[in-house]
Amino acid sequence: VELLKQAGVIAIRSAHQPMSRAMLDACDRIGMLVMDEAFDSWTWAKSSYDYALHFPDWWRADLVSMVRKDRNHPSVVMYSIGNEIPDVGSPAGSIRAREMADVLRSKDPTRYVVNCTQPLLAIPKFAEMFRDMVTDRQEELEQEMLDSNVNDWITSLREMLDPILTSDHVGDVLEESLAVLDVAGYNYTELRYELDGEKYPNRVIVGSETSHDGTATNWATVERLPHLIGDFCWTGWDYLGESGVGRVQYATGDDDFGDPLGITGPYPWVLAHAGDIDITGHRRPASYFREIVFGLRSEPYIAVLRADKRDADIAYQGSWSFNDVLSSWHWPGFEGETVTVEVYSAADEVELLVNGESLGRQPCGWSNGYTATYDAEFSPGELVAIGYADGAEVARSALRSPTGDVHLRLCADRPTIRADDTDLAYVAIELVDGAGTVFTGADRQVSVSVEGPGTLQALGSADPTSIESFAADQRRTYDGRALAIIRPTGPGQIAVSAQADDCEDASATVEAVGSDG
């Protein structure tokens, strides 16, 4: 929660279940708003053995239990009664929505009630309508797939979906279910923001789930429409499951299992790879891009397309995928070769300097998607990006290559932790030079050991395709980083050490303090 707050996030949606007491406590202390969500299914099952089996008998008791657990947490500002519930498009679903809203208001009249709807899942005739559209364009779609022209394929699907999404039928089907709410949650329904604001002038809308590819336009719409109160983007923190949903898939022919053009990735994809913050707590370029779009960062941000992928054909890049970029000027083996550099900025213009040589100015800001793209010859040294407004410099940032020997660096998130099983220490492991610049292109196996009253609970990296065990004491770094999680077993000083080839050993200490310490 602290890391999300530092990245400019002010609200979290607890998709798709109620938030834990521990996380609500953290949100209370740090000042993070919460949309507290109750259910992911009602009576229409999404999988064979989900909550739909128990919903008819238990929804009321579980809803009341959630409110009693969470209503004294000041961070909670909204209760969500569901995520993409198919039932809401039926009369019975509308009645149930009203019943749940009434229960919530009877137990806590101080919070707003929201339902995070996805209209296409709630339209009884959607499957039939979409099937007819696909049939009419079957030859065109099949050819796009054969040509591996995935961008055209996705564009064609959207062209077919958009008329359904903006139809009067969608508004009519959902009108009663949404009327019982204080706030209407729209999942991937940006096309209806303005339409429904005009048609239903008393409706308050929140973008309850959106994707990376709409960040700039969505936020501009939030700022422009008074009835649209915010935007929750999928997703803040990376996670295990929905493997590869945020990947950029290249047409290499190396994938042995699964469908490389599916929404989820083929083996060995493990992580979703869709988070603004990776699974180890390190901010990815998408997080800085969003911070710029929100007006929270004035300095330009420099990101470089992975040098080994510059000429590769993209087989799949979905709505949850950000560009395959890294904020690094360390590409060993690619000296003298052309790489693609992206500069993100809200400034009118940006200029990029490579080792002091200007590559010229380019328009940036809102009208250019907050992005300027350059082709640059890679040579170790320094990139500098300068933002201009009305011709005058307003901000700049730099990206430097690491130099000299590779060093291991360990850094614990806190100097002291509680000496019991309610606390953990997170120790960042990095490959750095003498100035602390990370060697993103020098990954190697790292071994971790613990001395004192503590144990190595887990060791991992942000590599979305690694099949290494989190329970092992060795892990290969990813882009120069890994993370060790330490659990205390009693009071005292815990020493965490790391070893890697061609590096001096490194260590960090954490003090575990008892309740009387």
Buried (B, 14 or more C-beta within 10 A) or exposed (E): BEBBBEBBBEBBBBBBBBBEEEBBEBBBEEEBBBBBBBBBBBBBBBEEEBBBEEBEEEBEEBBBBBBEBBBEBEBBBBBBBBBBBBBBBBEEBBBBBBBBBEBBBEBBEEBBBBBBBBBBBBBEEBEEBBEEBBEEBEEEBEEBEEEBBBEBBBEBBEEBBEEBBBBEBBBEBBBBBBBBBBBBBBBBBBBBBBBBBEEBEEBBBBBBBBBBBBBBBBBEBBEEEEBBBBBBBBBBBBBEEBBBBBBBBBBEEEBEEBEBBEEBBBEBBBBBBBBBBBBBBBBBBBBBBBBBBBEBBBBBBBBBBBBEBBEBEBBBBBBBBBBBBBBBBBBEEBEEEEBBBBBBBBBBBBBBBBBEEEBEBBEBBEEBBBBBBBEBBBBBBBBBBBBBBEEEEBBBBBBBBBEEEBBBBBEBBEEEBBBBEEBBBBBBBBBBBEEEBBBBBBBBEBBBBBEBBBEBBBBBBBBBBBEBEBEEEBBBBBBBBBBBBBBBBEBBEBBBBBBBEEBEEBBBBBBBBEEEE
